[in-house]
Amino acid sequence: MNQFFQSTKNFFTNKLPLKKIPQLFQVSDAQMAEILETVREKLPTTEAILIGKTQSGKSSIVRGLTGVSAEIVGQGFRPHTKHTNQYAYPNDDLPLLIFTDTVGLGDVQQNTDSIIQELTDKLQESNHQARVVILTVKINDFATETLATVAKKLRQLSPKIPYLLVITSLHEIYPSQTENHPAYPPNFEDINRAFNHLKDDFQGLYDDAILIDFTLEEDGYTPVFYGLETLRDTIAQQLPEAESVAIYQLLEGETSQKIGNLYRDVARRYIWAFSVAAATLAAVPLPFATMPVLTTLQVSQITLLGKLYGQILTPSQAGGIVSAIAGGFLAQSIGRELIKFIPGLGSIIAASWAGAYTWALGEGACVYFGDLMGGKKPNPAQIQTVMQEAFKQAQNRFKKPRS
């Protein structure tokens, strides 16, 4: 039996050029570079330059505007210059938001003049990106001389760039017995007094000032991003129209959806080809004979889609992703093979199932890789829902037409 199984597998492998599938459906690096360059030119990219001490809420602002986790935000920042780190969202190829974070501000061992020089060079760069400078200060931090000095010198050199003063960590001076955020904006005496004091410290150095409190879920405050809508609206008011619209769409999920659709439209050209090949293979009326070949084909599909989304995978890694996202389809795949014992009808059903399943697997992979590209943890339940719906829609496409 094992010899028969192996010879059957070898027969289909030799008859069908499966080894050439990765080459036949290879994504051209040159084509991808051209597509991405065109998209980059049309994207209304905004650079948010975050200036403030460590632990003043800069990373929390990135979390609030992108919706990604604290862990991924931390991993996303990369050294840019000696005193700045940079994080492009959703990625370097399609940067909708670029966050430039100052490091070392407030550290007595750092040379403030060198920090100012780096930021001055940054602000004087000539490019098409809109910029906004966000000054972050904790509500209970009144040692603001260094930040005010930096802001004053930069403001003199770049008066046309909008500056936003963002006061953070409000809950640290809430009245005792206050267990949650009040209705926005907060109207506590201590907060009002501190807010006015900090605005006086930065008088003439900002275009607008707001209060926010972005916490972690485990802190127990709701909403987690207190004042997010005000931050969004205030930033948008300071930007050109295209960038303003992009900020709104980002927080409403529209932009990430559009970027995801861009990738998925390209991916579907390849998913369709793999699905047709799978349906053709599965029509062969030999139970279990085509399983290894179909698996090879589907792993090749995942490898290709991963490359499209910037994920370089080995065959074993791609196979692991197939197992992770396929879920309950595995049991059905066994049932599909057993149906082949039904004379006449079995192979038609099997072909329809294989084509639809391969299509659904590709759609699920797009969601999986899209989440990774956007800095989010893939949601298995969401992927399963997408696959089930894609499977139902695709089954009709692979039914044998009536004569």
N, C-alpha and C positions, 0 to 999 in steps of 0.2 A: 504493500500500500504506500509506504514512504517513497519507494522508487517511482511508483506511478505519479504520486503527488509532485515529486521533484521534476520528473520529465515533463509533466503537464505545465508546470510553472516555467520551465526553460523554453518550452514550445512557444508560449504566449510572449515571453520576454524577447525571444528572437524574432517572432513574427511582427510584433509591434515595437517600434523604436523607442521604448520607454527610457532607455539610457540617454536618449537625445532630447527628452522632453525639457529638461532645464535649459538646454541650448535653444530649442525651438521657441520657447516662451521667455527667453532671457530679456530682462529689462535693460535697455541700452543706457549705460551711464551718461553718454552724451545727450541722449534724448531727455533723461530725467533732469540733467543739469539745465537744459534749455527750458523745460517746463517750469522748474523751480525759479529760474531767473526771471521768467515772465511774470510769474505770480508775485515774486518779491517786489518787482517794480510797481505792481498795482496795489500791494498791501499798504494801508495807511498805518505805518508803524509809528508807535509813540515810545520815546525813551523817558522813563521816570528815573531821575537822579535822586537817590535817597541819601540825605545828609543828616547824621545824628549819631549820638553815642551808641555803643553796644547796649543791647537790651532796651532800646527806646521804642521798639515796635516796628522796625523796618521790615523784618521778615514777615511779620503778621500782616502788613499791608500787601505784600506780595501774595500771601495766602488768600487774603480777601478778594483781591482783584483777579486771581487766576482760578481759585477753587481747588488748588492742589494741596496735598498734605504738608505738614511741617517738615517731615523727613525728606520728602522729594524736593521741597524748596531748598533745604540745606544742601542736598546733593547736586542741585541744579546750578548753583553759583560756581563760577570758575574764576581764578585770578585773571584780572585784566591788566592792571598796572600795579605798582608797588602798594598803592593805597586804595585800590578799588577792586571789587569783584563784580562780575556781570552774569546775568541770567536772562536768556532769551526764551520767551514763551510764545507758542508751544515748543518750538525748537529753533536751532540756528538757521535752518533752511527757510522756515516760514515764520519769522519773528513778528508777531503782532504787538507784543509788548517787550521792551528791553528794560530790565531793571539794572541800574548801576548803583552799587552800594559802597559807601565809603567805609573804610576800616581804619581803626586806630585813632579816630577822633575822640578827644577827651583823655587819651593816654598821655601822661606827662612825658613819656619817653619818645613820643613821636614829634616830628618837626611840623608844626602847623603850616609853615610857609610852603613846605614841599607838597602838602596835601592841597593847599590852595592852588599851587602852580599846576598840579595834575588836573584838577577840576577846571581851571581856567582853560587849559589846552583842550579839554573835552568839550567845553561849551563853545569854543571858538572853531571847532571842526565844522567844515562845510559839508553838509549832507541834506537829504530831503526829509529827514525824520523830524517830526514835531517833538518838542521837549517840554518837560515840566520838572521843576526842582521841588522836592518835598522835604521840608525841614521837620524832623521828628523830635519831640520833647515829651518826656513823661510829666504828668500833671504835678508831681511832687518834686521835680528837679528844678532848682532855681540857680544852679551853677551853669549858667548858659553863656558865659562870656566868650568861650572859645567858638561855639557854634555861631553866635552873633557876629563875631569877627570874620569868620569864614563867609557867612551870608552877606555881610556888608561889602567885602571886597569883590565877591562874585557878582553881586547885584550891580555894582558900579561898572563892571566889565561887560555884563550881559543884561542890560535893562529890559530888553524886549522878551526875554524868556520869563514865563510866569513862575512865581514862587508861592508855594502853599505851606502854611504853618499848620502842622497836624499835632494836636495835643493828645497823648495816649494814656493808657493805664488808669482810667478814671476810677475804677472800683477800689483802687488803693486808698482813696480818701473819701469813700462813701461814708455816710453816717453809720454809726454802729447799729446793728440789727437789720441793716439793709441786705437782703439775701439775693436780690436780682436787680437787673438794670431797670431804671424807671422808664417812662415814656420818653422818647427822644424829642428835643434835647433835654438833658438832665437839668433840673433846677434846684440844685443844692447850693447852699451858701458858700461852703468851702470850695466847691468846684468853680462857681462863678468868680470868687475872689482870686483863685489861682489862675484861672483862664485870663482874666483881665490883667493880672500882673505879668504873665508871660507875653501877652500881646504888647504890653508897654515895653518889655525888654527887647522886642523885635520890631518896634515901630519903624515903619518905612522900609522894612526888609521883606515884606510879603504882600501878595495881592489879595489873599483871603486866608482866614483861619477857621479851623473846625475842631470839634471834639470827637474822638472815636475811642472805642475800647474793644480790641480784637483779642479774644481769649482762646483757650483750648476747650474742647468739649468737657474734659475732665474737671475743669474749673467750676462748672456748674452754673455759669451765667448764660442766659438766653436773651436775645439772640447771641450766638457766638461772635458774629461780626456786627457789633453795635455801632451804628452810624455809617454802615457801608453805603447805603443809598446817598447819604450826604456827601461822602467822599467821592463817589462816582459822579454825582451831579456837579460838584465843585471842580473836579479835574476836567470834566467835559466842557464846562463853561470857559475854561482857560485855553482850550485847544481849537485848532481849525475844525471846520465842519466835518470833514471826512474822518479825522481822528476821533472827534467827539462821538460820532455815530458808532464807530468801532468799539469805543469804551462801553457804550450802552449795550451793544449787541453781545459783547463778551460776557457781561454779567447776566444777560438773559439767555446765554447759551447758543445764540444764533451763529456767532462767528465760528466757534469751534465746530458747530454742525456743518457749516459751509466748507470749512477746511477739510473736515472728515469726508464730506461728499466729493470733494475734489479728488482725494485719494481713492475713494471707493469707485468712482466712475472709471478711473484708469484700471483699478483692480478687476472690475467686472469683465473687462475684455479677456482677461486671462482665466478667470473663474469659469466663464462660459466654455472656453476651449477645453479645459480640464474636465468639465462636467460632461461634455459630449463624448470625450474619450472614455470616461468612466462608464457611461451608459452603453457605449458600443462594446466595451469589454465585458460588462455584466450580462449581456445578451447571450453569451456563450453558455449553452445548457449543460455545464458540468459543475455540480455542487462543490463549493469550496476551492475549485481549481483557480479561480481568478482572484481570490482574496489577497494573496501576497502581492500580486501585481497591482490591484486596486490600492492597496495600502501604500505601495511605492509611489504610485501616481499622486495620491492625496498628500503624502509627505513632501513630494516635489512641489505641489501647489502651495503648501504652507511655507516652504523655504523661499519660494518666489515672492509671495505676498509679504513675508517678513522683510525681504530686501527692499521691496517697494516702500515700506514704512520705516526704513532705516535700521532694521534689525537683522544682523548677519547671523544665521543659524547653521549649525551642523545638522546632518540628517537625524541624529539622535535627539537633539533639542527640538527639532520640528516635530518628530514623532511624539515627544512628550507633550507638546502643545496640542496635538491632535487628541491625545488621550484626555488632556485636561478640559478641553472645551466640548468634546463630543458627547459626554454625559450618557444619557439614556439611549442614545443612538447605537451604542455598542451591541446591546441585546437585540435590537431590531436588525442589525447587520447579519447576525447569525440566523435570525428568522428569514431574512431575505434569501440566504443561500439555501435553506431547507425548502423554500417554496419552489425551487427549481425541479424538485422531484415531481411536481404536478405537470403532466404532459401538456405541451402547447402553451398554457397560460403562464406557467412559472417564469419563464425567461423574460416575457414581456414585462411582468410585474417587477422582476429583479432589475431589469434595465432602467425602468422608470425610477425605481427606488435609488439605484446607484447614482444616476445623474442628478436627481434632486438632492440626495444627501451630500454629494460633492459640492453642489452649489451652496447648500446651507452651511457646509463646513467653511467654505470660502467667505461667506457673509459673516459668520461668527468670528473668523480670524480677523476680518477687517475691524470689527468692534474691539477685539482683543488688542490688536496692534495700535488701533486708534487711541485707546485708553492709555497705553504705554507712551505713545508719542505726546499725548497731552499731559503727561505727568500724573496720571491717575491709576489707581489699582483696579485692574479689570474686575468687573462684576459678573460672576458666573451665572447668576439668575438672569441678568439682562442678556447675556450672550445666548443662553438657552432659549429665551423668548424670541430673540432675533432669528435663531436657527429654526425654531419650530414654524414661525411664520414664513420664512424663506423657503422651507421645505414644502409647505403646503402650496405655495405659489408656483414652485418649480416643478412639482410633480406633473401638472398638466402639460408642461412643455415637453416632457420626455415620454409621454404616452404614445404608443405606436398609432399612427393615423389609420382610421378604418378604410378598408378598400371598397 
